[in-house]
Amino acid sequence: MKQQNHCDQSALSETSSSRSAAREAWSFFALWAASGASYFGSWAMQVALAILATSLTRSPLLVSGITFALTVPSLGFGLFVGALVDRYDRRQMLLGIALLRLLTFVLPLLAALFGSVSLPLLYGTAFVLGMTQTLEEPALAAAVPMVVPAALLERANTWLTGAQNLIELLALPLGGLFASVSSVLALGVGEGCALAACAALLLLHGTFRPPRSSKRHLLAELREGIRFLWHRSVLRALGLMAGVINACWGAYLALLVLYAVAPGPVGLSAPGYGLLVMCGSAGGVLGTLLMLPVQRWLGRRWAIGLNILGNAMMFAAPALSTNAWIIGGAAVLGGMTGPLWTIAAASLLGRTVSHHLQGRVNAAYRFLGNGLAAVGPLLGGVLAQLCGLRAAFALCAVLTLLMLLPFLQVVTEQAMQP
């Protein structure tokens, strides 16, 4: 009889365990689908907004304003977002973000229908898109460890990053194609993707409110997240290095549309530009597949080092050539190393930061990595206005290569271990 009871208890335990695993898998799938829909809409809109801007002006500074509007919310609000993520239900935040996008894209869509698209409207749309990305990234990063065991974080982040790169591969050329066909079509895609993200998040059940022992002043909570990041040298170095490289990438992307699309020196059409930018996404898909083998062969550390070298090559290509094949090939190499950094950093944060601090520490990391990058498009636009596009690309390559110095000193294999 005792043996029978023991068997029954074992069966119940196995059933409960399998149900728990099924719930975790379903929750991760819902987050993955929502992230994918949101990511497609974001990239298609970014390409469309840049191309629409070039149809209104050929000024490098004014065109780079689109990328600046996309990135400046991280600088202004990135730290405060982390405190909000650690105070409120992360699922509800993600759903609110999707609804905000759904409402925001109505204005430019109506303007396009009546033929009254203007630069200020494009800047405003880009700003709201950047604001929602600033809110979404730490909320998603904090939600994933709540549904995925620590041992599976690398695999989960590989799935998320792989999907994002595959979607980016499709969204970039399609964004260029949509914008070349009709601004109404391009803006309507953003609206549809926001709706799809809402639907996916409605499938996500459960409470995603972080544990809190007591309520404190917002600034005190912000300091706690910043202090945690700053006192860990490897996280601090990764954030600052990411800030420099992302600033260079923002300048590169803001200026590439002027360099590549006719009458620029490369001489591509709008769909051709979408295909050129797609090269980086194609590399990103390959990089996602290589992430786990690279970690096995070279260790976690060189997932970061290879990204520095790959980005430097990508930025140098347009400084040295007007050949679309050379620029595209360098973009493939640069894009291939992007997921290596993203997955390594996200997994390190997921393992080393407790649930109640995930939002603030992720936001502090993204503030360094993305917020400081907001100055990149503007500085790149000013430099291109004064010295030319090639000089701006060359400076981006040099600054990126300089990141090898802190990498070699601080980012050791021991520091990258849990």
C-alpha positions as a Markdown table, in Angstrom:
| # | Residue | x | y | z |
|---|---|---|---|---|
| 1 | Met | 0.0 | 0.0 | 0.0 |
| 2 | Lys | 2.8 | 2.4 | 0.9 |
| 3 | Gln | 4.5 | 1.5 | -2.4 |
| 4 | Gln | 1.3 | 2.2 | -4.3 |
| 5 | Asn | 1.0 | 5.6 | -2.6 |
| 6 | His | 4.6 | 6.4 | -3.5 |
| 7 | Cys | 3.9 | 5.5 | -7.1 |
| 8 | Asp | 0.8 | 7.7 | -7.1 |
| 9 | Gln | 2.8 | 10.6 | -5.7 |
| 10 | Ser | 5.5 | 10.1 | -8.3 |
| 11 | Ala | 2.9 | 10.1 | -11.0 |
| 12 | Leu | 1.3 | 13.3 | -9.7 |
| 13 | Ser | 4.7 | 14.9 | -9.4 |
| 14 | Glu | 5.5 | 14.0 | -13.0 |
| 15 | Thr | 2.1 | 15.3 | -14.2 |
| 16 | Ser | 2.5 | 18.5 | -12.3 |
| 17 | Ser | 6.1 | 19.0 | -13.7 |
| 18 | Ser | 4.9 | 18.4 | -17.3 |
| 19 | Arg | 2.1 | 20.9 | -16.9 |
| 20 | Ser | 4.5 | 23.4 | -15.5 |
| 21 | Ala | 6.8 | 22.9 | -18.5 |
| 22 | Ala | 3.9 | 23.2 | -20.9 |
| 23 | Arg | 2.9 | 26.5 | -19.3 |
| 24 | Glu | 6.4 | 27.8 | -19.5 |
| 25 | Ala | 6.7 | 26.8 | -23.1 |
| 26 | Trp | 3.3 | 28.5 | -24.0 |
| 27 | Ser | 4.3 | 31.7 | -22.1 |
| 28 | Phe | 7.6 | 31.9 | -23.9 |
| 29 | Phe | 5.9 | 31.2 | -27.3 |
| 30 | Ala | 3.5 | 34.1 | -26.6 |
| 31 | Leu | 6.4 | 36.4 | -25.7 |
| 32 | Trp | 8.3 | 35.2 | -28.7 |
| 33 | Ala | 5.3 | 35.9 | -31.1 |
| 34 | Ala | 4.6 | 39.3 | -29.6 |
| 35 | Ser | 8.3 | 40.2 | -29.9 |
| 36 | Gly | 8.4 | 39.1 | -33.5 |
| 37 | Ala | 5.4 | 41.1 | -34.6 |
| 38 | Ser | 6.7 | 44.2 | -32.8 |
| 39 | Tyr | 10.1 | 43.8 | -34.3 |
| 40 | Phe | 8.8 | 43.4 | -37.8 |
| 41 | Gly | 6.7 | 46.6 | -37.5 |
| 42 | Ser | 9.6 | 48.5 | -36.0 |
| 43 | Trp | 12.1 | 47.7 | -38.7 |
| 44 | Ala | 9.7 | 48.1 | -41.6 |
| 45 | Met | 8.7 | 51.5 | -40.1 |
| 46 | Gln | 12.3 | 52.6 | -39.6 |
| 47 | Val | 13.2 | 51.9 | -43.2 |
| 48 | Ala | 10.0 | 53.5 | -44.5 |
| 49 | Leu | 10.4 | 56.6 | -42.4 |
| 50 | Ala | 14.0 | 57.1 | -43.6 |
| 51 | Ile | 13.1 | 56.7 | -47.3 |
| 52 | Leu | 10.0 | 59.0 | -46.8 |
| 53 | Ala | 12.4 | 61.6 | -45.3 |
| 54 | Thr | 14.7 | 61.5 | -48.3 |
| 55 | Ser | 11.8 | 62.2 | -50.6 |
| 56 | Leu | 11.3 | 65.5 | -48.6 |
| 57 | Thr | 14.9 | 66.6 | -48.1 |
| 58 | Arg | 18.5 | 65.7 | -49.2 |
| 59 | Ser | 20.1 | 67.3 | -46.1 |
| 60 | Pro | 22.2 | 64.7 | -44.2 |
| 61 | Leu | 21.4 | 66.5 | -40.9 |
| 62 | Leu | 17.6 | 66.6 | -41.5 |
| 63 | Val | 17.5 | 62.9 | -42.7 |
| 64 | Ser | 19.6 | 61.8 | -39.7 |
| 65 | Gly | 17.0 | 63.5 | -37.5 |
| 66 | Ile | 14.8 | 60.4 | -38.1 |
| 67 | Thr | 17.4 | 58.1 | -36.5 |
| 68 | Phe | 18.0 | 60.6 | -33.7 |
| 69 | Ala | 14.2 | 60.7 | -33.0 |
| 70 | Leu | 14.2 | 56.9 | -32.8 |
| 71 | Thr | 17.1 | 56.7 | -30.4 |
| 72 | Val | 16.8 | 59.8 | -28.1 |
| 73 | Pro | 14.0 | 58.4 | -25.9 |
| 74 | Ser | 16.6 | 55.8 | -24.6 |
| 75 | Leu | 18.8 | 58.7 | -23.5 |
| 76 | Gly | 16.0 | 60.7 | -21.9 |
| 77 | Phe | 13.8 | 58.0 | -20.3 |
| 78 | Gly | 15.8 | 54.8 | -20.4 |
| 79 | Leu | 16.7 | 54.7 | -16.7 |
| 80 | Phe | 13.2 | 55.6 | -15.5 |
| 81 | Val | 11.7 | 52.8 | -17.6 |
| 82 | Gly | 13.7 | 50.2 | -15.6 |
| 83 | Ala | 12.1 | 51.4 | -12.3 |
| 84 | Leu | 8.6 | 51.1 | -13.9 |
| 85 | Val | 9.4 | 47.6 | -15.2 |
| 86 | Asp | 10.3 | 46.6 | -11.6 |
| 87 | Arg | 7.1 | 48.1 | -10.2 |
| 88 | Tyr | 4.4 | 46.9 | -12.5 |
| 89 | Asp | 3.2 | 43.8 | -14.3 |
| 90 | Arg | 5.5 | 43.3 | -17.2 |
| 91 | Arg | 2.8 | 41.6 | -19.4 |
| 92 | Gln | 0.5 | 44.6 | -18.9 |
| 93 | Met | 3.3 | 47.0 | -19.8 |
| 94 | Leu | 4.0 | 45.1 | -23.1 |
| 95 | Leu | 0.3 | 45.1 | -23.9 |
| 96 | Gly | 0.1 | 48.9 | -23.2 |
| 97 | Ile | 3.1 | 49.5 | -25.5 |
| 98 | Ala | 1.4 | 47.6 | -28.3 |
| 99 | Leu | -1.8 | 49.6 | -27.9 |
| 100 | Leu | 0.1 | 52.9 | -27.9 |
| 101 | Arg | 1.7 | 52.0 | -31.2 |
| 102 | Leu | -1.6 | 51.0 | -32.6 |
| 103 | Leu | -3.0 | 54.5 | -31.8 |
| 104 | Thr | 0.1 | 56.5 | -32.8 |
| 105 | Phe | 0.4 | 55.1 | -36.3 |
| 106 | Val | -3.1 | 56.3 | -37.2 |
| 107 | Leu | -1.9 | 59.9 | -37.5 |
| 108 | Pro | 0.8 | 59.5 | -40.2 |
| 109 | Leu | -1.5 | 56.9 | -41.9 |
| 110 | Leu | -4.2 | 59.5 | -42.3 |
| 111 | Ala | -1.7 | 62.2 | -43.4 |
| 112 | Ala | -0.4 | 59.8 | -46.1 |
| 113 | Leu | -4.0 | 59.1 | -47.3 |
| 114 | Phe | -4.5 | 62.9 | -47.8 |
| 115 | Gly | -1.0 | 63.5 | -49.2 |
| 116 | Ser | 0.2 | 65.7 | -46.3 |
| 117 | Val | 3.2 | 63.9 | -44.9 |
| 118 | Ser | 5.8 | 66.3 | -43.4 |
| 119 | Leu | 9.2 | 66.0 | -41.7 |
| 120 | Pro | 7.8 | 67.0 | -38.3 |
| 121 | Leu | 5.2 | 64.3 | -38.6 |
| 122 | Leu | 7.9 | 61.7 | -39.5 |
| 123 | Tyr | 10.0 | 62.9 | -36.6 |
| 124 | Gly | 7.1 | 62.6 | -34.2 |
| 125 | Thr | 6.2 | 59.1 | -35.4 |
| 126 | Ala | 9.9 | 58.1 | -35.1 |
| 127 | Phe | 10.0 | 59.5 | -31.5 |
| 128 | Val | 7.0 | 57.5 | -30.4 |
| 129 | Leu | 8.3 | 54.4 | -32.0 |
| 130 | Gly | 11.6 | 54.9 | -30.2 |
| 131 | Met | 9.8 | 55.6 | -26.9 |
| 132 | Thr | 7.9 | 52.3 | -27.2 |
| 133 | Gln | 11.1 | 50.4 | -28.0 |
| 134 | Thr | 12.7 | 52.0 | -24.9 |
| 135 | Leu | 9.8 | 50.7 | -22.8 |
| 136 | Glu | 9.5 | 47.3 | -24.5 |
| 137 | Glu | 13.1 | 46.1 | -24.4 |
| 138 | Pro | 13.7 | 46.0 | -20.6 |
| 139 | Ala | 10.1 | 44.7 | -20.1 |
| 140 | Leu | 10.6 | 41.8 | -22.4 |
| 141 | Ala | 14.1 | 41.1 | -21.1 |
| 142 | Ala | 12.7 | 41.1 | -17.5 |
| 143 | Ala | 9.8 | 38.8 | -18.5 |
| 144 | Val | 11.8 | 36.1 | -20.1 |
| 145 | Pro | 13.6 | 34.9 | -16.9 |
| 146 | Met | 10.2 | 34.7 | -15.3 |
| 147 | Val | 9.1 | 31.9 | -17.7 |
| 148 | Val | 12.5 | 30.3 | -18.7 |
| 149 | Pro | 14.8 | 28.4 | -16.2 |
| 150 | Ala | 18.2 | 29.9 | -15.8 |
| 151 | Ala | 19.8 | 26.9 | -17.5 |
| 152 | Leu | 17.8 | 27.5 | -20.7 |
| 153 | Leu | 18.4 | 31.3 | -21.0 |
| 154 | Glu | 21.0 | 31.0 | -23.7 |
| 155 | Arg | 18.7 | 28.8 | -25.8 |
| 156 | Ala | 15.7 | 31.1 | -25.2 |
| 157 | Asn | 17.6 | 34.2 | -26.0 |
| 158 | Thr | 19.0 | 32.5 | -29.1 |
| 159 | Trp | 15.4 | 31.8 | -30.2 |
| 160 | Leu | 14.4 | 35.5 | -29.6 |
| 161 | Thr | 17.4 | 36.9 | -31.3 |
| 162 | Gly | 17.2 | 34.5 | -34.2 |
| 163 | Ala | 13.6 | 35.3 | -34.8 |
| 164 | Gln | 14.4 | 39.0 | -34.6 |
| 165 | Asn | 17.2 | 38.7 | -37.2 |
| 166 | Leu | 15.1 | 36.5 | -39.5 |
| 167 | Ile | 12.3 | 39.1 | -39.3 |
| 168 | Glu | 14.7 | 41.9 | -39.8 |
| 169 | Leu | 15.9 | 40.0 | -42.9 |
| 170 | Leu | 12.4 | 40.3 | -44.3 |
| 171 | Ala | 11.3 | 43.6 | -42.9 |
| 172 | Leu | 14.2 | 45.7 | -44.3 |
| 173 | Pro | 13.6 | 45.0 | -48.0 |
| 174 | Leu | 9.9 | 45.0 | -47.5 |
| 175 | Gly | 10.0 | 48.3 | -45.7 |
| 176 | Gly | 11.9 | 49.8 | -48.7 |
| 177 | Leu | 9.5 | 48.2 | -51.1 |
| 178 | Phe | 6.4 | 49.4 | -49.2 |
| 179 | Ala | 7.8 | 52.9 | -49.1 |
| 180 | Ser | 8.6 | 53.0 | -52.8 |
| 181 | Val | 5.1 | 51.7 | -53.7 |
| 182 | Ser | 3.0 | 53.8 | -51.3 |
| 183 | Ser | 3.6 | 55.6 | -48.0 |
| 184 | Val | 0.1 | 54.5 | -47.0 |
| 185 | Leu | 1.2 | 50.8 | -47.4 |
| 186 | Ala | 4.4 | 51.4 | -45.5 |
| 187 | Leu | 2.6 | 53.0 | -42.6 |
| 188 | Gly | -0.2 | 50.5 | -42.6 |
| 189 | Val | 2.3 | 47.7 | -42.0 |
| 190 | Gly | 3.2 | 49.3 | -38.7 |
| 191 | Glu | -0.4 | 49.4 | -37.7 |
| 192 | Gly | -1.0 | 45.8 | -38.6 |
| 193 | Cys | 2.1 | 44.6 | -36.6 |
| 194 | Ala | 1.0 | 46.5 | -33.5 |
| 195 | Leu | -2.4 | 44.7 | -33.7 |
| 196 | Ala | -0.7 | 41.3 | -34.1 |
| 197 | Ala | 1.5 | 42.0 | -31.0 |
| 198 | Cys | -1.6 | 42.9 | -29.0 |
| 199 | Ala | -3.2 | 39.6 | -30.0 |
| 200 | Ala | -0.2 | 37.5 | -29.0 |
| 201 | Leu | 0.1 | 39.2 | -25.6 |
| 202 | Leu | -3.6 | 38.5 | -24.9 |
| 203 | Leu | -2.6 | 34.8 | -25.1 |
| 204 | Leu | -0.1 | 35.2 | -22.3 |
| 205 | His | -1.7 | 34.3 | -19.0 |
| 206 | Gly | -0.5 | 34.7 | -15.4 |
| 207 | Thr | 1.0 | 37.4 | -13.3 |
| 208 | Phe | 4.2 | 39.0 | -14.3 |
| 209 | Arg | 4.5 | 41.5 | -11.4 |
| 210 | Pro | 8.0 | 41.4 | -9.9 |
| 211 | Pro | 8.4 | 40.6 | -6.2 |
| 212 | Arg | 8.7 | 43.7 | -4.0 |
| 213 | Ser | 9.5 | 43.8 | -0.4 |
| 214 | Ser | 8.6 | 47.5 | 0.1 |
| 215 | Lys | 7.8 | 50.7 | -1.8 |
| 216 | Arg | 10.6 | 53.3 | -2.0 |
| 217 | His | 11.2 | 56.5 | -3.8 |
| 218 | Leu | 11.6 | 56.2 | -7.5 |
| 219 | Leu | 15.1 | 57.7 | -7.5 |
| 220 | Ala | 16.2 | 55.4 | -4.7 |
| 221 | Glu | 15.2 | 52.4 | -6.8 |
| 222 | Leu | 16.9 | 53.8 | -9.9 |
| 223 | Arg | 20.2 | 54.2 | -7.9 |
| 224 | Glu | 20.0 | 50.6 | -6.8 |
| 225 | Gly | 19.9 | 49.3 | -10.4 |
| 226 | Ile | 22.6 | 51.7 | -11.5 |
| 227 | Arg | 24.8 | 50.8 | -8.5 |
| 228 | Phe | 24.4 | 47.1 | -9.3 |
| 229 | Leu | 25.5 | 47.6 | -12.9 |
| 230 | Trp | 28.3 | 50.0 | -12.1 |
| 231 | His | 29.9 | 47.9 | -9.4 |
| 232 | Arg | 30.3 | 44.9 | -11.8 |
| 233 | Ser | 33.1 | 45.9 | -14.1 |
| 234 | Val | 32.3 | 43.6 | -16.9 |
| 235 | Leu | 28.6 | 44.8 | -17.1 |
| 236 | Arg | 29.8 | 48.4 | -16.9 |
| 237 | Ala | 32.4 | 47.9 | -19.7 |
| 238 | Leu | 29.9 | 46.0 | -21.9 |
| 239 | Gly | 27.4 | 48.9 | -21.6 |
| 240 | Leu | 29.9 | 51.6 | -22.4 |
| 241 | Met | 31.4 | 49.7 | -25.3 |
| 242 | Ala | 27.9 | 49.0 | -26.6 |
| 243 | Gly | 27.2 | 52.8 | -26.4 |
| 244 | Val | 30.1 | 53.7 | -28.6 |
| 245 | Ile | 29.5 | 51.0 | -31.1 |
| 246 | Asn | 25.7 | 51.7 | -31.3 |
| 247 | Ala | 26.4 | 55.4 | -31.7 |
| 248 | Cys | 28.6 | 54.5 | -34.7 |
| 249 | Trp | 25.9 | 52.1 | -36.0 |
| 250 | Gly | 23.2 | 54.8 | -35.7 |
| 251 | Ala | 25.4 | 57.3 | -37.7 |
| 252 | Tyr | 26.1 | 54.6 | -40.3 |
| 253 | Leu | 22.5 | 53.7 | -40.7 |
| 254 | Ala | 21.3 | 57.3 | -40.8 |
| 255 | Leu | 23.8 | 58.2 | -43.5 |
| 256 | Leu | 23.8 | 55.0 | -45.5 |
| 257 | Val | 20.4 | 55.9 | -47.1 |
| 258 | Leu | 21.9 | 59.1 | -48.6 |
| 259 | Tyr | 25.1 | 57.3 | -49.7 |
| 260 | Ala | 23.3 | 54.3 | -51.2 |
| 261 | Val | 20.1 | 55.6 | -52.8 |
| 262 | Ala | 20.3 | 57.6 | -56.0 |
| 263 | Pro | 21.4 | 60.3 | -56.5 |
| 264 | Gly | 23.9 | 59.1 | -53.9 |
| 265 | Pro | 27.2 | 57.6 | -55.2 |
| 266 | Val | 26.1 | 54.0 | -54.9 |
| 267 | Gly | 23.1 | 54.8 | -57.1 |
| 268 | Leu | 20.5 | 52.2 | -55.7 |
| 269 | Ser | 16.7 | 52.4 | -55.9 |
| 270 | Ala | 14.6 | 52.4 | -52.8 |
| 271 | Pro | 14.0 | 48.6 | -53.0 |
| 272 | Gly | 17.7 | 48.1 | -53.8 |
| 273 | Tyr | 18.5 | 50.0 | -50.6 |
| 274 | Gly | 16.2 | 47.7 | -48.7 |
| 275 | Leu | 18.1 | 44.7 | -50.1 |
| 276 | Leu | 21.5 | 46.3 | -49.2 |
| 277 | Val | 20.4 | 46.9 | -45.6 |
| 278 | Met | 19.0 | 43.3 | -45.6 |
| 279 | Cys | 22.5 | 42.0 | -45.9 |
| 280 | Gly | 23.2 | 42.8 | -42.3 |
| 281 | Ser | 20.0 | 40.9 | -41.3 |
| 282 | Ala | 21.1 | 37.9 | -43.4 |
| 283 | Gly | 24.4 | 37.9 | -41.5 |
| 284 | Gly | 22.4 | 38.1 | -38.2 |
| 285 | Val | 20.5 | 34.9 | -39.0 |
| 286 | Leu | 23.8 | 33.1 | -39.7 |
| 287 | Gly | 25.3 | 34.6 | -36.5 |
| 288 | Thr | 22.4 | 33.3 | -34.4 |
| 289 | Leu | 23.1 | 29.8 | -35.7 |
| 290 | Leu | 26.8 | 30.2 | -34.9 |
| 291 | Met | 26.3 | 31.5 | -31.4 |
| 292 | Leu | 26.4 | 28.2 | -29.5 |
| 293 | Pro | 29.3 | 26.7 | -31.5 |
| 294 | Val | 31.3 | 30.0 | -31.1 |
| 295 | Gln | 30.8 | 29.7 | -27.3 |
| 296 | Arg | 31.9 | 26.1 | -27.3 |
| 297 | Trp | 35.0 | 26.8 | -29.5 |
| 298 | Leu | 36.1 | 30.2 | -28.4 |
| 299 | Gly | 34.3 | 30.8 | -25.1 |
| 300 | Arg | 31.7 | 33.5 | -24.1 |
| 301 | Arg | 34.3 | 36.2 | -24.2 |
| 302 | Trp | 34.9 | 36.1 | -28.0 |
| 303 | Ala | 31.2 | 36.5 | -28.7 |
| 304 | Ile | 32.0 | 40.1 | -27.8 |
| 305 | Gly | 35.4 | 40.5 | -29.5 |
| 306 | Leu | 34.2 | 39.2 | -32.8 |
| 307 | Asn | 31.3 | 41.7 | -32.8 |
| 308 | Ile | 33.8 | 44.6 | -32.4 |
| 309 | Leu | 35.8 | 43.4 | -35.4 |
| 310 | Gly | 32.8 | 42.7 | -37.5 |
| 311 | Asn | 31.2 | 46.1 | -36.9 |
| 312 | Ala | 34.5 | 47.9 | -37.7 |
| 313 | Met | 34.6 | 46.1 | -41.1 |
| 314 | Met | 31.0 | 47.0 | -41.8 |
| 315 | Phe | 31.6 | 50.8 | -41.1 |
| 316 | Ala | 34.8 | 50.9 | -43.0 |
| 317 | Ala | 33.3 | 49.5 | -46.3 |
| 318 | Pro | 31.4 | 52.6 | -47.5 |
| 319 | Ala | 34.4 | 54.7 | -46.4 |
| 320 | Leu | 36.6 | 52.8 | -48.9 |
| 321 | Ser | 34.2 | 51.9 | -51.7 |
| 322 | Thr | 31.0 | 52.8 | -53.6 |
| 323 | Asn | 30.5 | 49.2 | -54.7 |
| 324 | Ala | 27.2 | 47.8 | -53.4 |
| 325 | Trp | 28.6 | 44.2 | -53.4 |
| 326 | Ile | 31.5 | 45.2 | -51.1 |
| 327 | Ile | 29.3 | 47.3 | -48.8 |
| 328 | Gly | 26.8 | 44.4 | -48.7 |
| 329 | Gly | 29.4 | 41.8 | -48.0 |
| 330 | Ala | 30.8 | 43.8 | -45.1 |
| 331 | Ala | 27.3 | 44.2 | -43.8 |
| 332 | Val | 26.8 | 40.4 | -43.8 |
| 333 | Leu | 30.0 | 40.0 | -41.7 |
| 334 | Gly | 29.0 | 42.8 | -39.3 |
| 335 | Gly | 25.5 | 41.5 | -39.0 |
| 336 | Met | 26.8 | 38.0 | -38.4 |
| 337 | Thr | 28.6 | 39.1 | -35.2 |
| 338 | Gly | 25.6 | 41.1 | -33.9 |
| 339 | Pro | 23.7 | 38.2 | -32.3 |
| 340 | Leu | 26.9 | 37.0 | -30.6 |
| 341 | Trp | 27.1 | 40.1 | -28.5 |
| 342 | Thr | 23.3 | 40.4 | -27.9 |
| 343 | Ile | 22.8 | 36.8 | -26.7 |
| 344 | Ala | 26.0 | 36.7 | -24.6 |
| 345 | Ala | 25.0 | 40.0 | -22.8 |
| 346 | Ala | 21.3 | 39.1 | -22.4 |
| 347 | Ser | 22.2 | 35.7 | -20.9 |
| 348 | Leu | 24.8 | 37.2 | -18.6 |
| 349 | Leu | 22.3 | 39.7 | -17.3 |
| 350 | Gly | 19.6 | 37.0 | -16.9 |
| 351 | Arg | 21.9 | 34.8 | -14.8 |
| 352 | Thr | 23.5 | 37.4 | -12.6 |
| 353 | Val | 20.6 | 39.8 | -11.8 |
| 354 | Ser | 17.7 | 38.8 | -9.5 |
| 355 | His | 14.1 | 39.1 | -10.7 |
| 356 | His | 13.3 | 42.2 | -8.6 |
| 357 | Leu | 16.2 | 44.1 | -10.2 |
| 358 | Gln | 15.9 | 42.8 | -13.8 |
| 359 | Gly | 14.0 | 45.9 | -15.1 |
| 360 | Arg | 16.4 | 48.5 | -13.6 |
| 361 | Val | 19.6 | 46.8 | -14.4 |
| 362 | Asn | 18.5 | 46.0 | -17.9 |
| 363 | Ala | 17.4 | 49.6 | -18.4 |
| 364 | Ala | 20.7 | 50.9 | -17.0 |
| 365 | Tyr | 22.6 | 48.6 | -19.4 |
| 366 | Arg | 20.4 | 49.8 | -22.3 |
| 367 | Phe | 20.8 | 53.4 | -21.3 |
| 368 | Leu | 24.5 | 53.0 | -21.7 |
| 369 | Gly | 24.2 | 50.9 | -24.9 |
| 370 | Asn | 21.3 | 52.6 | -26.6 |
| 371 | Gly | 20.7 | 55.9 | -24.8 |
| 372 | Leu | 24.2 | 57.2 | -25.3 |
| 373 | Ala | 24.0 | 56.1 | -28.9 |
| 374 | Ala | 21.4 | 58.8 | -29.6 |
| 375 | Val | 24.1 | 61.3 | -30.2 |
| 376 | Gly | 25.6 | 59.1 | -33.0 |
| 377 | Pro | 23.1 | 60.1 | -35.8 |
| 378 | Leu | 23.4 | 63.8 | -35.0 |
| 379 | Leu | 27.2 | 63.8 | -34.8 |
| 380 | Gly | 27.4 | 61.7 | -37.9 |
| 381 | Gly | 25.0 | 64.1 | -39.7 |
| 382 | Val | 27.1 | 67.2 | -38.7 |
| 383 | Leu | 30.4 | 65.5 | -39.7 |
| 384 | Ala | 28.9 | 64.4 | -43.0 |
| 385 | Gln | 27.6 | 67.9 | -43.6 |
| 386 | Leu | 31.1 | 69.4 | -43.0 |
| 387 | Cys | 33.5 | 66.7 | -44.2 |
| 388 | Gly | 31.5 | 64.3 | -46.4 |
| 389 | Leu | 29.8 | 61.0 | -46.0 |
| 390 | Arg | 33.0 | 58.9 | -46.3 |
| 391 | Ala | 34.8 | 60.8 | -43.5 |
| 392 | Ala | 31.9 | 60.0 | -41.2 |
| 393 | Phe | 32.0 | 56.3 | -42.0 |
| 394 | Ala | 35.8 | 56.2 | -41.5 |
| 395 | Leu | 35.4 | 57.8 | -38.0 |
| 396 | Cys | 32.8 | 55.2 | -37.1 |
| 397 | Ala | 35.2 | 52.4 | -38.1 |
| 398 | Val | 38.1 | 53.8 | -36.1 |
| 399 | Leu | 36.0 | 54.4 | -32.9 |
| 400 | Thr | 34.7 | 50.9 | -33.0 |
| 401 | Leu | 38.2 | 49.4 | -33.3 |
| 402 | Leu | 39.3 | 51.3 | -30.3 |
| 403 | Met | 36.8 | 49.3 | -28.2 |
| 404 | Leu | 39.3 | 46.4 | -28.4 |
| 405 | Leu | 41.3 | 48.2 | -25.7 |
| 406 | Pro | 38.6 | 47.8 | -22.9 |
| 407 | Phe | 37.7 | 44.4 | -24.3 |
| 408 | Leu | 41.1 | 43.0 | -23.8 |
| 409 | Gln | 41.5 | 44.5 | -20.4 |
| 410 | Val | 38.1 | 43.9 | -18.7 |
| 411 | Val | 36.1 | 41.3 | -20.7 |
| 412 | Thr | 37.8 | 38.1 | -19.6 |
| 413 | Glu | 36.5 | 34.6 | -19.9 |
| 414 | Gln | 36.2 | 34.4 | -16.1 |
| 415 | Ala | 34.1 | 37.6 | -15.9 |
| 416 | Met | 31.7 | 36.2 | -18.5 |
| 417 | Gln | 31.0 | 33.0 | -16.4 |
| 418 | Pro | 27.9 | 32.9 | -14.1 |
